[in-house]
Amino acid sequence: MQLGRVIGNVVLTLKNDTLDGVTLLLVQPLSSSREPVGRVIVAADSVGAGVGEHVFFVRGKEASFPFYPVEVPADAGIVGIVDQWHIG
Amino acid sequence: MRICHLPSAICHDEQQIILLARVTGTLVATQKHRKLEGAKLLFVQPLTLEDTPRGPELLAVDGVGAGVHEKVLIVLEGRSASDAIGQKMAPVDAAIVGIVDRVDLS
């Protein structure tokens, strides 16, 4: 998993049927020192995250597991909202 | 240096599935997917055999009770990672599966 911050959402009218009702959010991956790491990604949300919140997300086929048995075509998925973290 | 002994088709040098790492921090998340309830989340920094950082840090679920500063073995694969926390189909892609006592390199 990776830490990230939700910076926006994506609205789609015409989409794959399996994406019905799935919220798609823009996430900037972050390091634990809050530095942006890599490019902004679009992630499927299964926990009700909102813009500005710190979240953690999975990559790969596990991103669709929260929607099982529906096979959502996602390669990144938000699976938790971060309260706080501590380094060292 | 190859660490993973799985066939090269599924585990090659560029994308190893099992890695040595150092636990660098802890993370608290009250609201998370129900399959992750009770799971401990730790920041880990993958390491080379020489103990230097290797690639970006990750968040991994802890299956063994590791602590900050400990050297651990992590698995970067969904099935094995969810097995490590005893939850089938849990949406996780990295898990700590062992605490390293020592590495003998000949």
N, CA and C atoms of all chains as a GROMACS GRO file, in nm:
protein
  582
    1MET      N    1   0.085  -0.119   0.000
    1MET     CA    2   0.000   0.000   0.000
    1MET      C    3   0.089   0.124   0.000
    2GLN      N    4   0.026   0.237  -0.027
    2GLN     CA    5   0.099   0.364  -0.029
    2GLN      C    6   0.013   0.473   0.033
    3LEU      N    7   0.079   0.572   0.088
    3LEU     CA    8   0.010   0.686   0.146
    3LEU      C    9  -0.021   0.786   0.034
    4GLY      N   10  -0.132   0.857   0.047
    4GLY     CA   11  -0.164   0.956  -0.055
    4GLY      C   12  -0.260   1.060   0.000
    5ARG      N   13  -0.287   1.161  -0.081
    5ARG     CA   14  -0.381   1.265  -0.041
    5ARG      C   15  -0.481   1.282  -0.154
    6VAL      N   16  -0.609   1.287  -0.119
    6VAL     CA   17  -0.712   1.304  -0.221
    6VAL      C   18  -0.712   1.450  -0.265
    7ILE      N   19  -0.698   1.473  -0.394
    7ILE     CA   20  -0.690   1.611  -0.443
    7ILE      C   21  -0.805   1.646  -0.538
    8GLY      N   22  -0.893   1.550  -0.564
    8GLY     CA   23  -1.005   1.583  -0.653
    8GLY      C   24  -1.086   1.459  -0.685
    9ASN      N   25  -1.195   1.480  -0.757
    9ASN     CA   26  -1.271   1.362  -0.800
    9ASN      C   27  -1.292   1.364  -0.951
   10VAL      N   28  -1.334   1.249  -1.002
   10VAL     CA   29  -1.354   1.233  -1.146
   10VAL      C   30  -1.500   1.197  -1.168
   11VAL      N   31  -1.566   1.267  -1.259
   11VAL     CA   32  -1.708   1.239  -1.288
   11VAL      C   33  -1.718   1.176  -1.425
   12LEU      N   34  -1.787   1.061  -1.434
   12LEU     CA   35  -1.806   0.996  -1.561
   12LEU      C   36  -1.955   0.965  -1.579
   13THR      N   37  -2.007   0.999  -1.695
   13THR     CA   38  -2.147   0.964  -1.723
   13THR      C   39  -2.149   0.833  -1.800
   14LEU      N   40  -2.069   0.827  -1.902
   14LEU     CA   41  -2.062   0.707  -1.985
   14LEU      C   42  -1.945   0.624  -1.935
   15LYS      N   43  -1.974   0.507  -1.878
   15LYS     CA   44  -1.866   0.425  -1.824
   15LYS      C   45  -1.902   0.278  -1.826
   16ASN      N   46  -1.805   0.196  -1.799
   16ASN     CA   47  -1.826   0.052  -1.788
   16ASN      C   48  -1.933   0.026  -1.680
   17ASP      N   49  -2.027  -0.065  -1.708
   17ASP     CA   50  -2.138  -0.092  -1.615
   17ASP      C   51  -2.090  -0.124  -1.474
   18THR      N   52  -1.978  -0.193  -1.464
   18THR     CA   53  -1.930  -0.234  -1.332
   18THR      C   54  -1.882  -0.114  -1.249
   19LEU      N   55  -1.865   0.001  -1.314
   19LEU     CA   56  -1.821   0.120  -1.240
   19LEU      C   57  -1.939   0.202  -1.186
   20ASP      N   58  -2.062   0.152  -1.209
   20ASP     CA   59  -2.180   0.224  -1.158
   20ASP      C   60  -2.173   0.235  -1.006
   21GLY      N   61  -2.186   0.357  -0.956
   21GLY     CA   62  -2.188   0.377  -0.811
   21GLY      C   63  -2.050   0.379  -0.747
   22VAL      N   64  -1.948   0.359  -0.825
   22VAL     CA   65  -1.812   0.361  -0.769
   22VAL      C   66  -1.756   0.504  -0.779
   23THR      N   67  -1.709   0.556  -0.666
   23THR     CA   68  -1.650   0.690  -0.666
   23THR      C   69  -1.504   0.680  -0.712
   24LEU      N   70  -1.469   0.765  -0.804
   24LEU     CA   71  -1.329   0.769  -0.852
   24LEU      C   72  -1.266   0.899  -0.804
   25LEU      N   73  -1.153   0.889  -0.739
   25LEU     CA   74  -1.088   1.006  -0.682
   25LEU      C   75  -0.946   1.021  -0.736
   26LEU      N   76  -0.903   1.146  -0.744
   26LEU     CA   77  -0.765   1.174  -0.784
   26LEU      C   78  -0.679   1.172  -0.657
   27VAL      N   79  -0.573   1.096  -0.661
   27VAL     CA   80  -0.487   1.082  -0.544
   27VAL      C   81  -0.343   1.115  -0.580
   28GLN      N   82  -0.282   1.202  -0.499
   28GLN     CA   83  -0.138   1.228  -0.513
   28GLN      C   84  -0.064   1.140  -0.414
   29PRO      N   85   0.012   1.039  -0.462
   29PRO     CA   86   0.089   0.957  -0.368
   29PRO      C   87   0.189   1.043  -0.292
   30LEU      N   88   0.207   1.013  -0.163
   30LEU     CA   89   0.297   1.090  -0.078
   30LEU      C   90   0.397   0.998  -0.010
   31SER      N   91   0.512   1.055   0.026
   31SER     CA   92   0.605   0.984   0.114
   31SER      C   93   0.560   1.012   0.257
   32SER      N   94   0.621   0.942   0.354
   32SER     CA   95   0.580   0.963   0.493
   32SER      C   96   0.618   1.103   0.541
   33SER      N   97   0.707   1.173   0.467
   33SER     CA   98   0.742   1.311   0.502
   33SER      C   99   0.656   1.411   0.425
   34ARG      N  100   0.544   1.364   0.372
   34ARG     CA  101   0.444   1.445   0.302
   34ARG      C  102   0.492   1.500   0.168
   35GLU      N  103   0.600   1.448   0.115
   35GLU     CA  104   0.648   1.491  -0.016
   35GLU      C  105   0.572   1.415  -0.124
   36PRO      N  106   0.528   1.484  -0.230
   36PRO     CA  107   0.464   1.413  -0.341
   36PRO      C  108   0.560   1.311  -0.402
   37VAL      N  109   0.511   1.192  -0.432
   37VAL     CA  110   0.594   1.087  -0.494
   37VAL      C  111   0.523   1.041  -0.621
   38GLY      N  112   0.584   1.067  -0.734
   38GLY     CA  113   0.528   1.020  -0.860
   38GLY      C  114   0.403   1.096  -0.903
   39ARG      N  115   0.337   1.038  -1.002
   39ARG     CA  116   0.225   1.107  -1.067
   39ARG      C  117   0.094   1.086  -0.994
   40VAL      N  118   0.002   1.179  -1.020
   40VAL     CA  119  -0.133   1.167  -0.964
   40VAL      C  120  -0.203   1.047  -1.029
   41ILE      N  121  -0.277   0.971  -0.948
   41ILE     CA  122  -0.348   0.854  -1.002
   41ILE      C  123  -0.498   0.869  -0.977
   42VAL      N  124  -0.575   0.790  -1.050
   42VAL     CA  125  -0.719   0.781  -1.026
   42VAL      C  126  -0.742   0.650  -0.951
   43ALA      N  127  -0.810   0.659  -0.836
   43ALA     CA  128  -0.833   0.540  -0.755
   43ALA      C  129  -0.981   0.522  -0.724
   44ALA      N  130  -1.026   0.395  -0.722
   44ALA     CA  131  -1.164   0.364  -0.684
   44ALA      C  132  -1.174   0.370  -0.531
   45ASP      N  133  -1.278   0.437  -0.481
   45ASP     CA  134  -1.290   0.457  -0.336
   45ASP      C  135  -1.391   0.360  -0.277
   46SER      N  136  -1.352   0.290  -0.168
   46SER     CA  137  -1.446   0.199  -0.103
   46SER      C  138  -1.468   0.236   0.044
   47VAL      N  139  -1.416   0.350   0.086
   47VAL     CA  140  -1.429   0.385   0.228
   47VAL      C  141  -1.495   0.522   0.251
   48GLY      N  142  -1.531   0.591   0.145
   48GLY     CA  143  -1.596   0.721   0.160
   48GLY      C  144  -1.500   0.835   0.189
   49ALA      N  145  -1.385   0.834   0.124
   49ALA     CA  146  -1.286   0.941   0.145
   49ALA      C  147  -1.331   1.068   0.072
   50GLY      N  148  -1.279   1.182   0.117
   50GLY     CA  149  -1.314   1.309   0.054
   50GLY      C  150  -1.190   1.389   0.020
   51VAL      N  151  -1.211   1.494  -0.057
   51VAL     CA  152  -1.099   1.578  -0.101
   51VAL      C  153  -1.029   1.639   0.021
   52GLY      N  154  -0.896   1.634   0.019
   52GLY     CA  155  -0.815   1.691   0.127
   52GLY      C  156  -0.772   1.588   0.230
   53GLU      N  157  -0.836   1.469   0.228
   53GLU     CA  158  -0.801   1.369   0.330
   53GLU      C  159  -0.678   1.288   0.289
   54HIS      N  160  -0.606   1.245   0.393
   54HIS     CA  161  -0.495   1.152   0.370
   54HIS      C  162  -0.552   1.011   0.371
   55VAL      N  163  -0.512   0.931   0.276
   55VAL     CA  164  -0.566   0.796   0.262
   55VAL      C  165  -0.451   0.700   0.234
   56PHE      N  166  -0.482   0.570   0.240
   56PHE     CA  167  -0.386   0.475   0.184
   56PHE      C  168  -0.458   0.390   0.081
   57PHE      N  169  -0.382   0.349  -0.019
   57PHE     CA  170  -0.444   0.278  -0.132
   57PHE      C  171  -0.360   0.159  -0.175
   58VAL      N  172  -0.428   0.062  -0.236
   58VAL     CA  173  -0.358  -0.055  -0.291
   58VAL      C  174  -0.348  -0.039  -0.442
   59ARG      N  175  -0.249  -0.104  -0.498
   59ARG     CA  176  -0.233  -0.106  -0.643
   59ARG      C  177  -0.248  -0.249  -0.693
   60GLY      N  178  -0.284  -0.261  -0.819
   60GLY     CA  179  -0.294  -0.393  -0.879
   60GLY      C  180  -0.433  -0.451  -0.867
   61LYS      N  181  -0.446  -0.582  -0.891
   61LYS     CA  182  -0.579  -0.642  -0.897
   61LYS      C  183  -0.652  -0.637  -0.763
   62GLU      N  184  -0.576  -0.621  -0.653
   62GLU     CA  185  -0.639  -0.612  -0.521
   62GLU      C  186  -0.728  -0.489  -0.509
   63ALA      N  187  -0.709  -0.392  -0.598
   63ALA     CA  188  -0.791  -0.270  -0.595
   63ALA      C  189  -0.938  -0.300  -0.617
   64SER      N  190  -0.967  -0.411  -0.684
   64SER     CA  191  -1.108  -0.444  -0.712
   64SER      C  192  -1.170  -0.532  -0.603
   65PHE      N  193  -1.092  -0.582  -0.508
   65PHE     CA  194  -1.143  -0.673  -0.405
   65PHE      C  195  -1.256  -0.612  -0.320
   66PRO      N  196  -1.248  -0.482  -0.284
   66PRO     CA  197  -1.357  -0.427  -0.201
   66PRO      C  198  -1.494  -0.436  -0.269
   67PHE      N  199  -1.497  -0.450  -0.400
   67PHE     CA  200  -1.624  -0.452  -0.472
   67PHE      C  201  -1.668  -0.594  -0.508
   68TYR      N  202  -1.593  -0.694  -0.463
   68TYR     CA  203  -1.623  -0.834  -0.490
   68TYR      C  204  -1.768  -0.864  -0.453
   69PRO      N  205  -1.846  -0.939  -0.531
   69PRO     CA  206  -1.807  -1.016  -0.650
   69PRO      C  207  -1.807  -0.938  -0.781
   70VAL      N  208  -1.841  -0.808  -0.776
   70VAL     CA  209  -1.833  -0.729  -0.900
   70VAL      C  210  -1.685  -0.708  -0.934
   71GLU      N  211  -1.652  -0.733  -1.059
   71GLU     CA  212  -1.512  -0.716  -1.098
   71GLU      C  213  -1.493  -0.578  -1.159
   72VAL      N  214  -1.459  -0.484  -1.073
   72VAL     CA  215  -1.440  -0.346  -1.115
   72VAL      C  216  -1.304  -0.330  -1.185
   73PRO      N  217  -1.303  -0.270  -1.304
   73PRO     CA  218  -1.176  -0.255  -1.375
   73PRO      C  219  -1.092  -0.141  -1.317
   74ALA      N  220  -1.034  -0.163  -1.200
   74ALA     CA  221  -0.952  -0.060  -1.136
   74ALA      C  222  -0.814  -0.116  -1.104
   75ASP      N  223  -0.712  -0.031  -1.112
   75ASP     CA  224  -0.578  -0.076  -1.076
   75ASP      C  225  -0.525  -0.002  -0.954
   76ALA      N  226  -0.609   0.083  -0.895
   76ALA     CA  227  -0.574   0.148  -0.768
   76ALA      C  228  -0.702   0.167  -0.690
   77GLY      N  229  -0.697   0.140  -0.560
   77GLY     CA  230  -0.818   0.152  -0.479
   77GLY      C  231  -0.786   0.204  -0.340
   78ILE      N  232  -0.866   0.303  -0.295
   78ILE     CA  233  -0.848   0.358  -0.160
   78ILE      C  234  -0.912   0.261  -0.062
   79VAL      N  235  -0.836   0.216   0.039
   79VAL     CA  236  -0.889   0.118   0.134
   79VAL      C  237  -0.888   0.168   0.278
   80GLY      N  238  -0.839   0.289   0.302
   80GLY     CA  239  -0.844   0.341   0.439
   80GLY      C  240  -0.820   0.491   0.443
   81ILE      N  241  -0.880   0.554   0.546
   81ILE     CA  242  -0.858   0.697   0.568
   81ILE      C  243  -0.761   0.710   0.686
   82VAL      N  244  -0.655   0.786   0.667
   82VAL     CA  245  -0.548   0.794   0.766
   82VAL      C  246  -0.581   0.900   0.871
   83ASP      N  247  -0.573   0.861   0.999
   83ASP     CA  248  -0.590   0.958   1.108
   83ASP      C  249  -0.456   1.028   1.134
   84GLN      N  250  -0.353   0.950   1.150
   84GLN     CA  251  -0.220   1.005   1.179
   84GLN      C  252  -0.114   0.900   1.150
   85TRP      N  253   0.010   0.945   1.136
   85TRP     CA  254   0.120   0.849   1.125
   85TRP      C  255   0.240   0.904   1.197
   86HIS      N  256   0.330   0.813   1.231
   86HIS     CA  257   0.446   0.851   1.310
   86HIS      C  258   0.569   0.780   1.256
   87ILE      N  259   0.676   0.856   1.233
   87ILE     CA  260   0.799   0.799   1.178
   87ILE      C  261   0.907   0.801   1.285
   88GLY      N  262   0.982   0.691   1.293
   88GLY     CA  263   1.097   0.684   1.384
   88GLY      C  264   1.062   0.640   1.524
   89MET      N  265   2.157  -0.843  -0.688
   89MET     CA  266   2.158  -0.968  -0.612
   89MET      C  267   2.017  -1.023  -0.601
   90ARG      N  268   2.001  -1.149  -0.638
   90ARG     CA  269   1.867  -1.209  -0.630
   90ARG      C  270   1.838  -1.256  -0.489
   91ILE      N  271   1.724  -1.220  -0.437
   91ILE     CA  272   1.683  -1.266  -0.306
   91ILE      C  273   1.575  -1.372  -0.323
   92CYS      N  274   1.486  -1.344  -0.416
   92CYS     CA  275   1.369  -1.431  -0.435
   92CYS      C  276   1.408  -1.555  -0.514
   93HIS      N  277   1.361  -1.671  -0.467
   93HIS     CA  278   1.397  -1.796  -0.533
   93HIS      C  279   1.284  -1.854  -0.616
   94LEU      N  280   1.181  -1.773  -0.639
   94LEU     CA  281   1.072  -1.818  -0.724
   94LEU      C  282   1.121  -1.820  -0.869
   95PRO      N  283   1.053  -1.895  -0.957
   95PRO     CA  284   1.097  -1.897  -1.098
   95PRO      C  285   1.106  -1.756  -1.155
   96SER      N  286   1.204  -1.732  -1.241
   96SER     CA  287   1.229  -1.597  -1.290
   96SER      C  288   1.110  -1.539  -1.366
   97ALA      N  289   1.020  -1.627  -1.418
   97ALA     CA  290   0.904  -1.576  -1.491
   97ALA      C  291   0.814  -1.492  -1.401
   98ILE      N  292   0.804  -1.529  -1.272
   98ILE     CA  293   0.716  -1.452  -1.185
   98ILE      C  294   0.794  -1.364  -1.089
   99CYS      N  295   0.923  -1.383  -1.076
   99CYS     CA  296   1.000  -1.302  -0.984
   99CYS      C  297   1.138  -1.278  -1.042
  100HIS      N  298   1.155  -1.164  -1.106
  100HIS     CA  299   1.286  -1.132  -1.162
  100HIS      C  300   1.346  -1.013  -1.088
  101ASP      N  301   1.465  -0.976  -1.123
  101ASP     CA  302   1.539  -0.875  -1.046
  101ASP      C  303   1.465  -0.742  -1.034
  102GLU      N  304   1.392  -0.705  -1.139
  102GLU     CA  305   1.328  -0.573  -1.138
  102GLU      C  306   1.204  -0.572  -1.048
  103GLN      N  307   1.143  -0.686  -1.031
  103GLN     CA  308   1.018  -0.688  -0.955
  103GLN      C  309   1.017  -0.808  -0.861
  104GLN      N  310   1.086  -0.793  -0.751
  104GLN     CA  311   1.092  -0.903  -0.658
  104GLN      C  312   0.966  -0.909  -0.573
  105ILE      N  313   0.927  -1.028  -0.536
  105ILE     CA  314   0.805  -1.045  -0.458
  105ILE      C  315   0.835  -1.047  -0.309
  106ILE      N  316   0.949  -1.104  -0.273
  106ILE     CA  317   0.987  -1.109  -0.132
  106ILE      C  318   1.109  -1.020  -0.113
  107LEU      N  319   1.104  -0.933  -0.015
  107LEU     CA  320   1.211  -0.835   0.002
  107LEU      C  321   1.248  -0.819   0.148
  108LEU      N  322   1.373  -0.779   0.171
  108LEU     CA  323   1.415  -0.735   0.304
  108LEU      C  324   1.376  -0.589   0.318
  109ALA      N  325   1.335  -0.548   0.437
  109ALA     CA  326   1.296  -0.408   0.457
  109ALA      C  327   1.317  -0.370   0.602
  110ARG      N  328   1.317  -0.239   0.626
  110ARG     CA  329   1.329  -0.187   0.762
  110ARG      C  330   1.197  -0.118   0.796
  111VAL      N  331   1.144  -0.145   0.915
  111VAL     CA  332   1.022  -0.075   0.959
  111VAL      C  333   1.061   0.065   1.002
  112THR      N  334   0.995   0.166   0.941
  112THR     CA  335   1.033   0.304   0.971
  112THR      C  336   0.927   0.382   1.046
  113GLY      N  337   0.805   0.332   1.051
  113GLY     CA  338   0.701   0.410   1.119
  113GLY      C  339   0.570   0.335   1.129
  114THR      N  340   0.477   0.398   1.198
  114THR     CA  341   0.345   0.338   1.219
  114THR      C  342   0.238   0.430   1.162
  115LEU      N  343   0.123   0.374   1.133
  115LEU     CA  344   0.014   0.452   1.077
  115LEU      C  345  -0.117   0.413   1.145
  116VAL      N  346  -0.198   0.513   1.175
  116VAL     CA  347  -0.327   0.488   1.239
  116VAL      C  348  -0.439   0.526   1.143
  117ALA      N  349  -0.530   0.434   1.119
  117ALA     CA  350  -0.645   0.460   1.032
  117ALA      C  351  -0.767   0.393   1.094
  118THR      N  352  -0.860   0.473   1.146
  118THR     CA  353  -0.978   0.416   1.210
  118THR      C  354  -1.074   0.364   1.104
  119GLN      N  355  -1.093   0.445   1.002
  119GLN     CA  356  -1.190   0.409   0.898
  119GLN      C  357  -1.118   0.339   0.785
  120LYS      N  358  -1.141   0.210   0.776
  120LYS     CA  359  -1.076   0.135   0.669
  120LYS      C  360  -1.164   0.020   0.625
  121HIS      N  361  -1.125  -0.044   0.518
  121HIS     CA  362  -1.203  -0.156   0.466
  121HIS      C  363  -1.220  -0.262   0.576
  122ARG      N  364  -1.340  -0.324   0.583
  122ARG     CA  365  -1.370  -0.413   0.696
  122ARG      C  366  -1.272  -0.532   0.706
  123LYS      N  367  -1.218  -0.572   0.592
  123LYS     CA  368  -1.122  -0.685   0.597
  123LYS      C  369  -0.988  -0.643   0.658
  124LEU      N  370  -0.969  -0.513   0.676
  124LEU     CA  371  -0.844  -0.465   0.736
  124LEU      C  372  -0.861  -0.431   0.884
  125GLU      N  373  -0.983  -0.454   0.937
  125GLU     CA  374  -1.006  -0.423   1.078
  125GLU      C  375  -0.913  -0.508   1.165
  126GLY      N  376  -0.847  -0.443   1.259
  126GLY     CA  377  -0.755  -0.514   1.348
  126GLY      C  378  -0.615  -0.529   1.292
  127ALA      N  379  -0.598  -0.495   1.165
  127ALA     CA  380  -0.465  -0.508   1.105
  127ALA      C  381  -0.379  -0.388   1.143
  128LYS      N  382  -0.250  -0.416   1.169
  128LYS     CA  383  -0.156  -0.308   1.202
  128LYS      C  384  -0.085  -0.267   1.074
  129LEU      N  385  -0.076  -0.137   1.053
  129LEU     CA  386  -0.012  -0.088   0.930
  129LEU      C  387   0.121  -0.021   0.965
  130LEU      N  388   0.225  -0.059   0.893
  130LEU     CA  389   0.358  -0.005   0.920
  130LEU      C  390   0.422   0.047   0.791
  131PHE      N  391   0.498   0.154   0.806
  131PHE     CA  392   0.579   0.202   0.694
  131PHE      C  393   0.704   0.116   0.688
  132VAL      N  394   0.738   0.068   0.569
  132VAL     CA  395   0.861  -0.010   0.553
  132VAL      C  396   0.944   0.046   0.437
  133GLN      N  397   1.074   0.046   0.455
  133GLN     CA  398   1.165   0.087   0.350
  133GLN      C  399   1.239  -0.036   0.299
  134PRO      N  400   1.212  -0.080   0.176
  134PRO     CA  401   1.285  -0.194   0.121
  134PRO      C  402   1.436  -0.168   0.120
  135LEU      N  403   1.514  -0.275   0.143
  135LEU     CA  404   1.660  -0.263   0.154
  135LEU      C  405   1.730  -0.354   0.056
  136THR      N  406   1.853  -0.316   0.023
  136THR     CA  407   1.940  -0.408  -0.050
  136THR      C  408   2.006  -0.499   0.053
  137LEU      N  409   2.084  -0.596   0.005
  137LEU     CA  410   2.156  -0.684   0.099
  137LEU      C  411   2.259  -0.605   0.180
  138GLU      N  412   2.300  -0.489   0.129
  138GLU     CA  413   2.397  -0.405   0.200
  138GLU      C  414   2.328  -0.308   0.296
  139ASP      N  415   2.199  -0.324   0.316
  139ASP     CA  416   2.121  -0.240   0.407
  139ASP      C  417   2.101  -0.097   0.360
  140THR      N  418   2.117  -0.072   0.232
  140THR     CA  419   2.089   0.063   0.182
  140THR      C  420   1.946   0.064   0.125
  141PRO      N  421   1.878   0.181   0.134
  141PRO     CA  422   1.741   0.187   0.084
  141PRO      C  423   1.732   0.149  -0.063
  142ARG      N  424   1.622   0.083  -0.098
  142ARG     CA  425   1.605   0.034  -0.234
  142ARG      C  426   1.463   0.066  -0.276
  143GLY      N  427   1.447   0.170  -0.357
  143GLY     CA  428   1.314   0.207  -0.404
  143GLY      C  429   1.234   0.283  -0.300
  144PRO      N  430   1.109   0.315  -0.334
  144PRO     CA  431   1.026   0.396  -0.246
  144PRO      C  432   0.976   0.319  -0.124
  145GLU      N  433   0.942   0.394  -0.018
  145GLU     CA  434   0.887   0.326   0.100
  145GLU      C  435   0.742   0.285   0.073
  146LEU      N  436   0.697   0.188   0.151
  146LEU     CA  437   0.564   0.130   0.131
  146LEU      C  438   0.491   0.121   0.262
  147LEU      N  439   0.362   0.096   0.254
  147LEU     CA  440   0.283   0.062   0.371
  147LEU      C  441   0.254  -0.086   0.363
  148ALA      N  442   0.279  -0.158   0.473
  148ALA     CA  443   0.254  -0.302   0.473
  148ALA      C  444   0.172  -0.339   0.596
  149VAL      N  445   0.086  -0.440   0.583
  149VAL     CA  446   0.015  -0.489   0.700
  149VAL      C  447   0.110  -0.584   0.774
  150ASP      N  448   0.098  -0.584   0.906
  150ASP     CA  449   0.190  -0.662   0.988
  150ASP      C  450   0.125  -0.794   1.028
  151GLY      N  451   0.188  -0.903   0.988
  151GLY     CA  452   0.135  -1.035   1.023
  151GLY      C  453   0.211  -1.103   1.134
  152VAL      N  454   0.316  -1.038   1.188
  152VAL     CA  455   0.402  -1.107   1.285
  152VAL      C  456   0.430  -1.028   1.412
  153GLY      N  457   0.383  -0.906   1.422
  153GLY     CA  458   0.410  -0.825   1.542
  153GLY      C  459   0.544  -0.756   1.538
  154ALA      N  460   0.580  -0.701   1.424
  154ALA     CA  461   0.708  -0.630   1.410
  154ALA      C  462   0.698  -0.491   1.471
  155GLY      N  463   0.814  -0.433   1.502
  155GLY     CA  464   0.818  -0.298   1.560
  155GLY      C  465   0.907  -0.207   1.478
  156VAL      N  466   0.901  -0.077   1.511
  156VAL     CA  467   0.980   0.022   1.439
  156VAL      C  468   1.129  -0.008   1.458
  157HIS      N  469   1.207   0.012   1.354
  157HIS     CA  470   1.352  -0.010   1.344
  157HIS      C  471   1.389  -0.157   1.317
  158GLU      N  472   1.294  -0.248   1.325
  158GLU     CA  473   1.330  -0.388   1.302
  158GLU      C  474   1.344  -0.417   1.152
  159LYS      N  475   1.432  -0.514   1.124
  159LYS     CA  476   1.450  -0.558   0.986
  159LYS      C  477   1.353  -0.673   0.963
  160VAL      N  478   1.278  -0.665   0.857
  160VAL     CA  479   1.172  -0.764   0.834
  160VAL      C  480   1.176  -0.817   0.691
  161LEU      N  481   1.096  -0.922   0.671
  161LEU     CA  482   1.078  -0.979   0.538
  161LEU      C  483   0.938  -0.939   0.494
  162ILE      N  484   0.927  -0.877   0.376
  162ILE     CA  485   0.794  -0.840   0.329
  162ILE      C  486   0.762  -0.915   0.200
  163VAL      N  487   0.634  -0.934   0.178
  163VAL     CA  488   0.590  -1.000   0.057
  163VAL      C  489   0.504  -0.901  -0.020
  164LEU      N  490   0.533  -0.885  -0.148
  164LEU     CA  491   0.461  -0.788  -0.231
  164LEU      C  492   0.372  -0.864  -0.330
  165GLU      N  493   0.268  -0.923  -0.278
  165GLU     CA  494   0.177  -0.997  -0.366
  165GLU      C  495   0.047  -1.014  -0.289
  166GLY      N  496  -0.065  -0.990  -0.356
  166GLY     CA  497  -0.193  -0.983  -0.287
  166GLY      C  498  -0.235  -1.107  -0.211
  167ARG      N  499  -0.228  -1.224  -0.277
  167ARG     CA  500  -0.274  -1.347  -0.214
  167ARG      C  501  -0.195  -1.376  -0.086
  168SER      N  502  -0.063  -1.367  -0.098
  168SER     CA  503   0.021  -1.396   0.019
  168SER      C  504   0.003  -1.292   0.127
  169ALA      N  505  -0.017  -1.166   0.086
  169ALA     CA  506  -0.032  -1.059   0.184
  169ALA      C  507  -0.162  -1.075   0.262
  170SER      N  508  -0.270  -1.114   0.194
  170SER     CA  509  -0.396  -1.130   0.268
  170SER      C  510  -0.391  -1.255   0.354
  171ASP      N  511  -0.320  -1.359   0.309
  171ASP     CA  512  -0.301  -1.479   0.393
  171ASP      C  513  -0.229  -1.443   0.522
  172ALA      N  514  -0.135  -1.348   0.512
  172ALA     CA  515  -0.053  -1.310   0.627
  172ALA      C  516  -0.136  -1.250   0.739
  173ILE      N  517  -0.250  -1.187   0.705
  173ILE     CA  518  -0.336  -1.133   0.811
  173ILE      C  519  -0.460  -1.220   0.831
  174GLY      N  520  -0.458  -1.339   0.769
  174GLY     CA  521  -0.566  -1.435   0.790
  174GLY      C  522  -0.700  -1.393   0.734
  175GLN      N  523  -0.700  -1.314   0.629
  175GLN     CA  524  -0.824  -1.269   0.566
  175GLN      C  525  -0.816  -1.299   0.417
  176LYS      N  526  -0.907  -1.382   0.369
  176LYS     CA  527  -0.909  -1.408   0.225
  176LYS      C  528  -0.966  -1.287   0.151
  177MET      N  529  -0.912  -1.257   0.036
  177MET     CA  530  -0.959  -1.148  -0.050
  177MET      C  531  -0.951  -1.010   0.018
  178ALA      N  532  -0.860  -0.994   0.112
  178ALA     CA  533  -0.842  -0.861   0.172
  178ALA      C  534  -0.770  -0.772   0.069
  179PRO      N  535  -0.811  -0.645   0.059
  179PRO     CA  536  -0.746  -0.557  -0.039
  179PRO      C  537  -0.612  -0.505   0.010
  180VAL      N  538  -0.514  -0.593   0.015
  180VAL     CA  539  -0.378  -0.554   0.056
  180VAL      C  540  -0.279  -0.604  -0.049
  181ASP      N  541  -0.168  -0.532  -0.066
  181ASP     CA  542  -0.069  -0.574  -0.165
  181ASP      C  543   0.071  -0.590  -0.104
  182ALA      N  544   0.084  -0.566   0.027
  182ALA     CA  545   0.214  -0.582   0.091
  182ALA      C  546   0.194  -0.624   0.236
  183ALA      N  547   0.272  -0.722   0.282
  183ALA     CA  548   0.260  -0.767   0.421
  183ALA      C  549   0.396  -0.805   0.477
  184ILE      N  550   0.409  -0.786   0.608
  184ILE     CA  551   0.530  -0.829   0.677
  184ILE      C  552   0.508  -0.974   0.719
  185VAL      N  553   0.597  -1.063   0.678
  185VAL     CA  554   0.576  -1.204   0.706
  185VAL      C  555   0.684  -1.263   0.798
  186GLY      N  556   0.785  -1.183   0.836
  186GLY     CA  557   0.887  -1.235   0.926
  186GLY      C  558   0.976  -1.125   0.978
  187ILE      N  559   1.036  -1.151   1.095
  187ILE     CA  560   1.134  -1.057   1.150
  187ILE      C  561   1.271  -1.120   1.131
  188VAL      N  562   1.362  -1.046   1.071
  188VAL     CA  563   1.493  -1.102   1.034
  188VAL      C  564   1.588  -1.098   1.154
  189ASP      N  565   1.642  -1.215   1.190
  189ASP     CA  566   1.743  -1.220   1.296
  189ASP      C  567   1.878  -1.182   1.237
  190ARG      N  568   1.913  -1.249   1.128
  190ARG     CA  569   2.040  -1.215   1.062
  190ARG      C  570   2.038  -1.269   0.920
  191VAL      N  571   2.123  -1.211   0.838
  191VAL     CA  572   2.136  -1.256   0.699
  191VAL      C  573   2.280  -1.301   0.680
  192ASP      N  574   2.299  -1.428   0.642
  192ASP     CA  575   2.434  -1.477   0.615
  192ASP      C  576   2.457  -1.476   0.466
  193LEU      N  577   2.560  -1.406   0.427
  193LEU     CA  578   2.590  -1.392   0.285
  193LEU      C  579   2.728  -1.449   0.260
  194SER      N  580   2.735  -1.552   0.175
  194SER     CA  581   2.867  -1.612   0.152
  194SER      C  582   2.918  -1.574   0.013
   0.00000   0.00000   0.00000
